[in-house]
Amino acid sequence: MTKMSQFERDLLESARQAKNGEFAAIHTPQTNAARKRGRPVGTTKADAKVAVKLRLDPDVLVVLRATGAGWQTRVNKILRERFAL
């Protein structure tokens, strides 16, 4: 018989506790309302990009997506260069 790792022992203990109803979190409307949604404060840049809805011709979109992953970042760079921002 092989020895169990600490992780395996902890996992079995957690399963036992869950089965017995020990340490179970109770979710009430008050606890749910108290939770803050979104990213934690300080984890986003002050000048974060803004999501927009942009309507493009289908053929333009096909060409842009065909350039691969990161096409939206490249479009941002092109617009930045075009308008000298």
Backbone as JSON, one array per atom type, in Angstrom:
{
  "sequence": "MTKMSQFERDLLESARQAKNGEFAAIHTPQTNAARKRGRPVGTTKADAKVAVKLRLDPDVLVVLRATGAGWQTRVNKILRERFAL",
  "N": [[0.85, -1.18, 0.0], [0.59, 2.21, -0.86], [1.91, 5.29, 0.45], [-0.12, 8.04, 1.44], [-0.22, 11.33, 0.15], [0.12, 14.58, 1.72], [-1.72, 16.29, 0.62], [-3.65, 14.48, -0.37], [-4.55, 13.35, 2.05], [-5.62, 15.66, 3.25], [-7.62, 16.21, 1.43], [-9.32, 13.99, 1.7], [-10.1, 14.42, 4.36], [-11.47, 16.84, 4.07], [-13.58, 15.99, 2.47], [-14.84, 14.23, 4.24], [-15.64, 16.07, 6.23], [-17.39, 17.65, 4.75], [-19.35, 15.78, 4.15], [-20.39, 15.31, 6.67], [-21.47, 17.73, 7.2], [-19.98, 19.69, 8.38], [-18.33, 22.81, 8.78], [-19.6, 24.03, 6.64], [-20.42, 26.55, 4.36], [-22.88, 29.01, 4.77], [-25.13, 30.49, 2.75], [-26.79, 33.42, 2.69], [-29.28, 35.9, 1.82], [-28.3, 38.27, 2.92], [-25.53, 37.8, 3.32], [-24.81, 37.35, 0.7], [-25.36, 39.86, -0.44], [-23.5, 41.39, 0.87], [-21.12, 40.7, -0.26], [-18.71, 41.99, -2.41], [-18.88, 42.71, -5.81], [-17.0, 42.04, -8.81], [-13.61, 43.02, -9.72], [-10.95, 43.03, -7.27], [-10.14, 46.0, -5.39], [-7.65, 48.11, -6.68], [-6.54, 46.34, -8.49], [-6.87, 46.9, -11.1], [-5.87, 48.84, -13.91], [-5.5, 52.4, -13.9], [-5.93, 53.66, -16.3], [-7.46, 51.88, -17.82], [-8.6, 49.95, -20.63], [-11.61, 50.58, -22.51], [-14.59, 48.86, -23.06], [-16.29, 48.69, -26.12], [-18.99, 48.83, -28.5], [-18.69, 48.08, -31.77], [-19.51, 48.45, -35.09], [-18.73, 46.66, -37.92], [-18.01, 46.07, -41.4], [-18.71, 42.86, -42.77], [-16.67, 41.66, -44.4], [-14.4, 43.13, -43.69], [-14.13, 42.46, -41.02], [-13.59, 39.71, -41.24], [-11.05, 39.76, -42.43], [-9.57, 41.08, -40.43], [-9.82, 39.28, -38.22], [-8.55, 37.11, -39.35], [-5.91, 37.68, -39.06], [-5.13, 36.62, -36.72], [-4.78, 35.8, -33.17], [-5.07, 38.54, -30.94], [-5.91, 40.53, -32.6], [-7.59, 42.67, -32.01], [-6.05, 44.28, -30.38], [-4.12, 45.03, -32.21], [-5.7, 46.55, -33.98], [-6.31, 48.65, -32.28], [-3.75, 49.75, -32.02], [-3.27, 50.58, -34.66], [-5.27, 52.54, -34.99], [-4.42, 54.34, -33.05], [-1.95, 55.14, -34.13], [-2.83, 56.26, -36.53], [-4.35, 58.47, -35.73], [-2.48, 59.87, -34.37], [-2.08, 59.67, -31.53]],
  "CA": [[0.0, 0.0, 0.0], [1.41, 3.42, -0.95], [1.6, 6.34, 1.42], [-0.89, 9.16, 0.9], [0.4, 12.65, 0.31], [-0.61, 15.47, 2.62], [-2.86, 16.78, -0.15], [-4.67, 13.43, -0.39], [-5.13, 13.27, 3.39], [-6.44, 16.85, 3.43], [-8.79, 16.07, 0.56], [-10.21, 13.04, 2.35], [-10.64, 15.08, 5.55], [-12.46, 17.82, 3.59], [-14.75, 15.22, 2.02], [-15.51, 13.75, 5.44], [-16.28, 17.21, 6.87], [-18.53, 18.04, 3.92], [-20.39, 14.75, 4.31], [-20.98, 15.49, 8.0], [-22.05, 19.07, 7.29], [-19.11, 20.57, 9.15], [-17.67, 23.91, 8.08], [-20.31, 24.4, 5.42], [-20.78, 27.97, 4.27], [-24.31, 29.25, 4.63], [-25.33, 31.67, 1.92], [-28.07, 34.09, 2.91], [-29.34, 37.13, 1.03], [-27.46, 39.3, 3.54], [-24.12, 37.53, 3.02], [-24.61, 37.56, -0.73], [-25.36, 41.3, -0.7], [-22.29, 41.96, 1.46], [-19.98, 40.42, -1.13], [-18.51, 42.98, -3.46], [-18.7, 42.08, -7.1], [-15.95, 42.61, -9.65], [-12.21, 42.84, -9.34], [-10.57, 43.71, -6.03], [-9.64, 47.36, -5.54], [-6.22, 48.19, -6.92], [-6.05, 45.34, -9.43], [-7.08, 47.36, -12.47], [-5.12, 50.05, -14.24], [-6.3, 53.63, -13.89], [-6.27, 53.98, -17.69], [-7.9, 50.62, -18.43], [-9.34, 50.1, -21.89], [-13.06, 50.62, -22.37], [-15.28, 48.01, -24.03], [-17.24, 49.42, -26.97], [-19.62, 48.04, -29.55], [-18.28, 48.67, -33.04], [-20.09, 47.73, -36.21], [-17.81, 46.59, -39.05], [-18.46, 45.28, -42.53], [-18.3, 41.46, -42.57], [-15.39, 41.35, -45.05], [-13.35, 43.76, -42.89], [-13.98, 41.64, -39.81], [-12.94, 38.46, -41.64], [-9.62, 40.04, -42.63], [-8.97, 41.37, -39.13], [-9.73, 38.05, -37.44], [-7.61, 36.21, -40.02], [-4.54, 38.0, -38.64], [-4.84, 35.8, -35.55], [-5.04, 36.3, -31.82], [-4.55, 39.88, -30.7], [-6.28, 41.45, -33.68], [-8.19, 43.87, -31.45], [-4.93, 45.11, -29.92], [-3.51, 45.62, -33.41], [-6.61, 47.6, -34.45], [-6.09, 49.77, -31.35], [-2.46, 50.36, -32.38], [-3.44, 51.25, -35.96], [-6.05, 53.76, -34.75], [-3.55, 55.24, -32.29], [-0.97, 55.72, -35.06], [-3.55, 57.06, -37.54], [-4.78, 59.74, -35.16], [-1.32, 60.42, -33.67], [-2.39, 59.8, -30.09]],
  "C": [[0.9, 1.24, 0.0], [0.96, 4.44, 0.09], [0.82, 7.46, 0.73], [-0.11, 10.45, 1.13], [-0.45, 13.49, 1.26], [-1.86, 16.0, 1.91], [-4.0, 15.75, -0.14], [-5.34, 13.28, 0.98], [-6.06, 14.45, 3.66], [-7.73, 16.75, 2.63], [-9.81, 15.11, 1.18], [-10.86, 13.65, 3.59], [-11.71, 16.1, 5.14], [-13.74, 17.11, 3.14], [-15.54, 14.72, 3.23], [-16.27, 14.88, 6.12], [-17.51, 17.65, 6.08], [-19.69, 17.06, 4.09], [-21.11, 14.91, 5.65], [-21.59, 16.88, 8.2], [-21.22, 20.03, 8.13], [-18.51, 21.64, 8.24], [-18.34, 24.3, 6.78], [-20.66, 25.88, 5.46], [-22.28, 28.08, 4.07], [-24.48, 30.56, 3.88], [-26.73, 32.21, 2.16], [-28.11, 35.32, 2.02], [-28.43, 38.23, 1.59], [-25.98, 39.05, 3.23], [-23.84, 37.7, 1.55], [-24.53, 39.04, -1.07], [-24.08, 41.94, -0.19], [-21.07, 41.72, 0.58], [-19.89, 41.48, -2.21], [-18.23, 42.25, -4.76], [-17.55, 42.75, -7.85], [-14.56, 42.35, -9.1], [-11.91, 43.56, -8.04], [-9.98, 45.09, -6.32], [-8.13, 47.31, -5.74], [-5.68, 47.19, -7.91], [-6.28, 45.73, -10.87], [-6.29, 48.64, -12.69], [-6.06, 51.25, -14.24], [-6.76, 53.98, -15.31], [-6.66, 52.71, -18.46], [-8.69, 50.89, -19.71], [-10.84, 49.99, -21.62], [-13.67, 49.73, -23.45], [-16.29, 48.85, -24.8], [-17.87, 48.43, -27.96], [-19.34, 48.77, -30.85], [-18.83, 47.82, -34.17], [-19.14, 47.83, -37.41], [-18.44, 45.8, -40.18], [-17.93, 43.86, -42.35], [-16.93, 41.14, -43.19], [-14.21, 41.96, -44.28], [-13.08, 42.91, -41.65], [-13.27, 40.33, -40.11], [-11.43, 38.67, -41.78], [-8.93, 40.3, -41.29], [-8.79, 40.1, -38.3], [-8.74, 37.06, -38.04], [-6.16, 36.5, -39.62], [-4.17, 37.28, -37.35], [-5.17, 36.48, -34.24], [-4.39, 37.68, -31.65], [-4.95, 40.9, -31.75], [-6.89, 42.74, -33.13], [-7.11, 44.84, -30.95], [-4.26, 45.78, -31.12], [-4.38, 46.72, -34.0], [-6.44, 48.84, -33.57], [-4.81, 50.51, -31.72], [-2.58, 51.14, -33.69], [-4.2, 52.57, -35.77], [-5.21, 54.8, -34.0], [-2.55, 55.94, -33.22], [-1.65, 56.65, -36.06], [-3.94, 58.43, -37.0], [-3.71, 60.39, -34.3], [-1.61, 60.69, -32.2], [-1.19, 59.41, -29.26]]
}
